[in-house]
Amino acid sequence: MTNKIYVDVVTIHYKSGSIKPLFIVWSNGQKYPIDKVKNICRAASLKAGGCGIRYTCIINNQERYLFLEENKWFIEGR
C-alpha cells in the first residue's frame, strides 16, 4: 500500500458551498497549479487507504487523485 502524502492546498470556496482546489503546496513550499479538475466524487483511496471527497485533477499534464479527508488534503504516493 502506498503512503498518503498530506499537502497544503490553496482553494476557492464558492457561496454555493463547493470547493475548487487551485494549487498544491508541498512541505518545501513548491507550488503546483491544478490545471483542471475533471471530476469530484466521494470515493476511497484504494492505494493509500482512507476515504473522502476525491478530486480527479490534471497537474503538470498528469492525472492525479487529490483527496479531502475530513479537513485534511492528501495525494496518493507513487
C-alpha positions in Angstrom: 0.0 0.0 0.0 1.4 3.5 -0.9 1.5 6.3 1.6 -0.8 9.3 2.0 1.2 12.4 1.3 -0.5 15.3 3.2 -0.3 18.6 1.4 -1.4 22.2 1.8 -4.0 23.2 -0.8 -5.0 26.7 -1.9 -8.7 26.6 -2.7 -11.6 28.8 -3.6 -14.8 28.3 -1.6 -17.9 29.3 -3.5 -21.0 30.7 -1.9 -22.9 27.6 -3.2 -20.7 25.5 -0.8 -18.5 23.9 -3.4 -14.7 23.9 -3.1 -12.2 24.1 -6.0 -8.6 23.4 -5.4 -6.2 25.8 -7.2 -2.7 24.8 -6.1 -1.0 22.0 -4.2 1.8 23.2 -1.9 4.5 20.7 -0.8 6.2 20.9 2.5 9.3 22.6 0.9 7.0 25.4 -0.3 6.9 24.3 -4.0 3.6 25.2 -5.6 2.0 23.1 -8.4 -1.0 24.6 -10.1 -4.0 22.4 -10.7 -4.6 22.8 -14.4 -8.1 21.2 -14.4 -10.5 19.4 -12.1 -12.0 16.6 -14.2 -14.3 15.0 -11.6 -15.4 15.3 -8.0 -17.0 12.4 -6.1 -17.0 10.6 -2.8 -14.5 7.7 -3.0 -12.0 5.6 -1.2 -8.3 5.7 -1.9 -7.5 2.1 -3.0 -3.8 2.8 -3.0 -3.3 4.6 0.3 -6.4 3.8 2.3 -9.0 6.2 3.7 -11.9 7.9 2.0 -13.4 11.3 1.4 -14.0 13.6 -1.5 -11.8 12.6 -4.4 -10.8 15.3 -6.9 -9.5 13.9 -10.2 -7.0 16.6 -11.2 -4.7 17.3 -14.0 -1.3 18.6 -12.6 1.6 19.0 -15.0 -0.2 17.0 -17.7 -0.7 14.1 -15.3 -3.9 12.8 -13.8 -3.7 12.6 -10.0 -6.2 11.9 -7.3 -6.4 14.6 -4.6 -8.5 13.7 -1.5 -10.2 15.8 1.1 -10.5 13.5 4.1 -12.3 15.2 6.9 -10.4 18.5 7.0 -7.0 17.3 5.6 -5.8 17.1 2.0 -3.7 14.2 0.7 -2.4 12.9 -2.5 -1.5 9.2 -3.1 2.2 8.4 -3.1 3.7 6.6 -6.1 
